Amino acid sequence: MKKHLILPALLGVSLTGAALAETGEASDLERGKALAFDRNVGNCLACHAIEDGELPGTSGPPLMQMQLRFPDRAVLREQIHDARIRNPNTVMPPYGAHGILSSEEVDLVVDYLLTL
């Protein structure tokens, strides 16, 4: 087994080698996941189902096959930063625009979501 696949497996992160290389270190991916799952910060589970998330919401689409849905990382980042840009009537909070998440935190969440 390749060395770059062992660490994510030990941390409980399911990644391909390409995804790990593309998104950064496993610790950053864990931080992104923690932000996405944190009910007081990212709170993605309030609306979205995520593979190991507990008590997911159903008002948003399930967060799966994200690289297929968002082949352009910038589009996913924009969606999280301020979903109103693509849909003025969205109920998704503008995480970056309203300072709910910092720019770095938005990037961490994007990197994590692209592993799903």
Buried (B, 14 or more C-beta within 10 A) or exposed (E): EEEBEEBBEEBEBEBEEEBBEBBBEBEBBBBBBBBBBEEEBBBBBEBBBBEEBEEBEEEBEEBEEBBEBBEEBEEBBBBBBBBBEEEEEBEBBBBBBEEBBEEEBBBBBBBBBBBB
